[in-house]
């Protein structure tokens, strides 16, 4: 009986290890197109609507855990026109259960960031949450754009947009 338990335990362990390995492979495959964005970026941005003004930001993306995660650090530069800059730190990882890339982190006030996107396709992806959407579009290997959109009166309204260039 003990020998049977050992065999069953080993089989279960191999099954769990195999499942974990395939989940890791799925994570690498899902994040692979996004890994091309790893590096430092300078962003020229502007708010839209009332109080429209330009501002500068930096974005740094770092590969971690062997390509199974990306660490994001985004910082807007303070200026007279932009006196309340935003900063955030997040981790991107793949969730095989939902088949989505998850982004979890916090901004400088401690507000939690928890959104997700389908894996990048054709140079595009969109961070989504019920309160906002951030479409990201790669124009080339050295430039991409993104926008912050929110729902207002049944429509999605753009609050800010940015073009980022690789440093």
Rosetta blueprint (number, residue, H / E / L):
1 X L
2 X H
3 X H
4 X H
5 X H
6 X H
7 X H
8 X H
9 X H
10 X H
11 X H
12 X H
13 X H
14 X H
15 X H
16 X H
17 X H
18 X H
19 X H
20 X H
21 X H
22 X H
23 X H
24 X H
25 X H
26 X H
27 X H
28 X H
29 X H
30 X H
31 X H
32 X H
33 X H
34 X H
35 X H
36 X L
37 X L
38 X L
39 X E
40 X E
41 X E
42 X E
43 X E
44 X E
45 X E
46 X E
47 X E
48 X L
49 X L
50 X L
51 X L
52 X L
53 X L
54 X E
55 X E
56 X E
57 X E
58 X E
59 X E
60 X E
61 X E
62 X E
63 X E
64 X E
65 X H
66 X H
67 X H
68 X L
69 X E
70 X E
71 X E
72 X E
73 X E
74 X E
75 X E
76 X E
77 X L
78 X L
79 X L
80 X L
81 X L
82 X L
83 X L
84 X L
85 X L
86 X L
87 X E
88 X E
89 X E
90 X E
91 X E
92 X E
93 X E
94 X E
95 X E
96 X L
97 X L
98 X L
99 X L
100 X E
101 X E
102 X E
103 X E
104 X E
105 X E
106 X E
107 X E
108 X L
109 X L
110 X L
111 X L
112 X E
113 X E
114 X E
115 X E
116 X E
117 X E
118 X L
119 X L
120 X L
121 X E
122 X L
123 X L
124 X E
125 X E
126 X E
127 X E
128 X E
129 X E
130 X L
131 X L
132 X E
133 X E
134 X E
135 X E
136 X E
137 X E
138 X E
139 X E
140 X E
141 X L
142 X L
143 X E
144 X E
145 X E
146 X E
147 X E
148 X E
149 X E
150 X E
151 X E
152 X E
153 X L
154 X L
155 X E
156 X E
157 X E
158 X E
159 X E
160 X E
161 X E
162 X E
163 X E
164 X E
165 X E
166 X E
167 X L
